[in-house]
């Protein structure tokens, strides 16, 4: 119990960060299932030159 009282700030902040990361991953998975992409589709301004699309 002493451990918890001494480290409550670290525990709360860590739990918050874990929740934020989990929500971000959940959002990415939902977008992927819907067929959405993070690519803007503008290959002219892409540094990869649409290599990610296999062109």
Buried (B, 14 or more C-beta within 10 A) or exposed (E): EEEEEEEEEEEEEEEEEEEEEEEEEEEEEEEEEEEEEEEEEEBEEBEEEEEEEEE
